[in-house]
Amino acid sequence: MQVDGHHKLKPDDIELLKKRILESEVERKQEMEELRPDELVQKTFQGEIRPHPPGLTANLLPFQVEGFSWMVAQEKRDRGGILGKALLI
């Protein structure tokens, strides 16, 4: 068994853990069978398309404009969001 700390469990708890692992495998297979391929198709943002952010000098690609518009919509609904930037060295 590859569960961290399993050696500290009582025998009954180990059996419960094994049972749950098997159940979760069955559940995962069922979920994969129920997945419809059209659920994987990305949908376009349906909200207001915003202009470029103030102070931005670069031209945004269409998917970046859509992403920025989505983030503004999230912020306006108090849902927040995170914008990350990868630093390439």
Backbone as a ProteinNet text record, in pm:
[ID]
protein_1_A
[PRIMARY]
MQVDGHHKLKPDDIELLKKRILESEVERKQEMEELRPDELVQKTFQGEIRPHPPGLTANLLPFQVEGFSWMVAQEKRDRGGILGKALLI
[TERTIARY]
85.6	0	89.6	57.6	139.9	73.6	17.5	-45	46.4	88.7	180.3	120.4	196.2	152.8	65.5	47.4	-43.8	2.8	131.7	183	137.6	88.1	39.6	-108.4	-175.9	-318.8	-344.7	-460.7	-505.7	-550.6	-546.1	-585.1	-724.3	-820.8	-955.7	-954.1	-875.2	-867.4	-797.5	-699.2	-631.3	-730.7	-815.1	-916.1	-1015.7	-1056.2	-1146.6	-1080.1	-952.6	-879.2	-870.9	-837.5	-831.1	-966.1	-1073	-1207.9	-1239.2	-1202	-1230.8	-1151.1	-1027.3	-945.3	-1010.5	-1057.4	-1124.4	-1252.9	-1329.6	-1453.9	-1424.4	-1319.2	-1288.5	-1244.9	-1179.3	-1142.9	-1267.1	-1366	-1491.9	-1562.2	-1566.8	-1630.8	-1562.9	-1429.4	-1355.5	-1387.6	-1394.9	-1428.5	-1568.9	-1663.3	-1800.2	-1804.7	-1731.1	-1728.6	-1671.2	-1568.4	-1508.4	-1604.6	-1682.9	-1780.5	-1894.6	-1928.3	-2039.6	-1999.8	-1870	-1821.9	-1856.7	-1921.5	-1955.9	-1847.1	-1804.1	-1696.3	-1726	-1852.7	-1883.9	-1862	-1850.2	-1820.5	-1676.9	-1594.8	-1454.6	-1428.8	-1529.7	-1513.8	-1519.1	-1416.7	-1410.3	-1518.5	-1586.4	-1689.6	-1630.6	-1677.7	-1626.7	-1691.4	-1622.5	-1670.7	-1794.4	-1900.4	-2026.9	-2049.1	-1957.3	-1974.6	-1923	-1913.7	-1867.5	-1718.2	-1681.3	-1539.9	-1484.6	-1381.8	-1323.3	-1211.7	-1187	-1071.8	-942.5	-831.6	-700.8	-687.4	-616.2	-593.1	-519.9	-553.9	-485.4	-334.5	-258.8	-114.1	-45.6	-122.2	-63.1	-23.8	100	146	147.1	141.6	144	3.9	1.1	-126.9	-159.2	-280.6	-322.2	-376.5	-351.9	-411.8	-557.9	-641.5	-784.8	-813.7	-741.2	-769.9	-726.8	-627.8	-585.6	-689	-747.9	-854.8	-973	-1007.2	-1117.3	-1084.3	-962.1	-919.9	-923.1	-873.8	-876.9	-1020.6	-1106.5	-1248.1	-1312.5	-1278.2	-1331.7	-1285.1	-1155.6	-1102.9	-1170.3	-1195.4	-1264.7	-1405.8	-1474	-1609.5	-1607.6	-1508.8	-1496.7	-1477.9	-1392.3	-1363.9	-1488.4	-1565.1	-1686.4	-1792.5	-1788.5	-1884.9	-1830	-1720.5	-1655.9	-1614.1	-1583.2	-1534.1	-1382.2	-1322.5	-1177.5	-1113.9	-986	-911.2	-763.2	-684.9	-539.8	-482.9	-395.8	-324.5	-178.4	-125.7	14.8	98.8	224.7	318.2	436.9	472.2	588.9	713	814.8	941.4	1033.1	1066.2	1153.9	1295.4	1387.1	1526.6	1609
-117.7	0	123.3	223.3	343	465.3	451.5	562.6	601.3	727.3	773.4	752.5	694.5	672.4	551.2	468.2	353.5	254.9	250.5	157.3	193.6	316.9	360.2	326.5	281.9	253	119.9	111.3	-13.7	-107.5	-237.3	-333.1	-306	-272.1	-242.7	-120.3	-19.5	101	73.9	-15.5	-53.4	-120	-205.8	-272.7	-171.5	-74	31	113.4	142.4	218.8	141.3	13.8	-69.1	-71.9	-87	-89.7	42.3	154.2	285.1	307.3	259.2	272.9	197.4	77.1	-0.8	67.6	120.1	190.8	313.2	386.4	507.6	474.8	361	320.1	292.7	227.9	200.4	331.9	423.2	553.7	631.1	628.6	699.3	643.6	511.9	450.5	489.4	492.5	531.6	676.8	764	904.6	920.9	845.3	854.6	805.1	702.7	651.5	750	826	920.8	1051.8	1074.3	1198.2	1202.8	1309.9	1327	1408.9	1368.5	1441.5	1589.8	1626.2	1767.4	1849.7	1786.9	1860.2	1911.3	1852.7	1890.2	2005	2045.2	2152.9	2286.3	2365.8	2494.4	2585.9	2652.2	2747.9	2887.8	2973.8	3110.3	3188.8	3290.4	3378.4	3451.5	3450.6	3509.3	3651.3	3702.5	3834.6	3946.9	4062.8	4182.9	4172.5	4197.1	4199	4337	4336.8	4459.8	4509.9	4642.2	4694.1	4652.2	4677.4	4643.4	4707.7	4643	4702.1	4835.3	4931.1	5061.4	5045	5116.9	5114.4	5001.6	4911.4	4800.6	4849.7	4829.9	4877	4766.3	4640.9	4528.7	4504.1	4444.9	4403.4	4263.7	4245.6	4115	4029.3	3900.3	3805.2	3785.1	3737.9	3723.8	3643.8	3533.3	3455.3	3530.4	3619.9	3699.9	3807	3867	3965.1	3897.5	3778.9	3704	3668.7	3624.9	3590.5	3710.8	3824.8	3947.5	3986.4	3978.4	4013.1	3921.8	3793.8	3698.2	3733.2	3768.4	3802.8	3927.9	4027.8	4148.4	4111.9	4026.2	3984	3909.4	3823.5	3751.3	3849.7	3947.7	4045.8	4128.7	4165.1	4244.5	4166.1	4033.7	3949.8	3904.3	3964.8	3929.3	3783.6	3727	3589.6	3586.3	3696.9	3705	3616.2	3612.8	3532.1	3557.9	3480	3493.8	3502.3	3596.9	3609.5	3582.4	3480.2	3445.4	3473.9	3492.4	3516.9	3423.9	3353.3	3265.1	3346.5	3326.2	3392.7	3294.7	3325.6	3240	3293.1	3206.3	3247.6	3181.5
0	0	0	-82.5	-97.3	-35.3	84.5	154	269.5	271.2	374.4	513.1	601.8	739	759.3	655.9	669	776.2	801.9	902.6	1044.2	1062.4	1193.7	1215.7	1109.6	1119.9	1189.5	1250.6	1312.1	1199.6	1222.5	1117.3	1058.4	1143.2	1091.8	1000	1037.8	955.8	822.7	823.9	699	604.3	658.1	574.5	518.7	600.9	552.8	442.1	460.4	359.5	228.4	235.6	114.3	42.9	121.2	64	-6.1	58.5	0.3	-127.1	-130	-251.3	-367.1	-342.1	-447	-492.8	-396.7	-431.9	-516.9	-482.5	-557.6	-700.6	-719.8	-855.6	-938.6	-878.9	-948.2	-980.6	-884	-905.3	-1017.4	-1020.6	-1124.6	-1262.6	-1273	-1401.1	-1445.2	-1351.3	-1384.4	-1431.4	-1362.8	-1402.7	-1542.9	-1574.5	-1706.8	-1814.6	-1784.3	-1879.8	-1900.9	-1796.4	-1805	-1871.8	-1887.3	-1946.1	-2094.4	-2134.5	-2274.8	-2343.3	-2461.1	-2529.2	-2548.6	-2568.5	-2589.6	-2463.6	-2346.9	-2225.2	-2226.5	-2310.2	-2315.8	-2412.3	-2488.9	-2584.8	-2510.3	-2530.2	-2463	-2516.2	-2425.4	-2463.3	-2458.1	-2545.6	-2545.1	-2432.1	-2387.1	-2281.9	-2332.3	-2253.5	-2296.3	-2244.2	-2162.9	-2102.6	-2190.5	-2128.2	-2197.8	-2227.9	-2352.3	-2390.5	-2354.6	-2272.4	-2219.9	-2311.5	-2307.9	-2382.1	-2312.7	-2377.9	-2319.1	-2180.9	-2091.7	-1958.7	-1971.3	-1884.7	-1890.5	-1871.5	-1951.1	-1938	-2013.1	-2070.9	-2145.5	-2283.7	-2320.4	-2451.3	-2555.6	-2512.1	-2605.9	-2662.5	-2778.8	-2836.2	-2785.5	-2735.6	-2684.9	-2798	-2788.1	-2881.1	-2842.6	-2934.7	-2904.7	-2777.4	-2754.5	-2633.9	-2508	-2520.1	-2405.3	-2372.5	-2475.2	-2454.4	-2385.2	-2431.8	-2370.4	-2225.8	-2200.3	-2065.4	-1972.1	-2021	-1940.7	-1911	-2009.5	-1989.8	-1886.8	-1892.2	-1795	-1654.2	-1639.7	-1507.1	-1450.9	-1535.9	-1490.2	-1444.6	-1520.7	-1482.7	-1349.5	-1328.3	-1201.4	-1086.1	-1105.9	-1001.7	-969.1	-1070.4	-1048.2	-971.1	-982	-909.4	-774.8	-731.7	-604.7	-599.5	-712.4	-715.4	-713.9	-751.8	-751.9	-856.8	-854.9	-949.3	-929.6	-995	-983.4	-1124.3	-1143.7	-1270.1	-1240.7	-1304.2	-1281.1	-1403.6	-1380	-1490	-1470.6	-1573.2	-1567.5	-1601.8	-1526.6	-1552.4	-1624.2	-1745.8	-1824.8	-1816.3	-1780.6	-1767.9	-1876.5
[MASK]
+++++++++++++++++++++++++++++++++++++++++++++++++++++++++++++++++++++++++++++++++++++++++

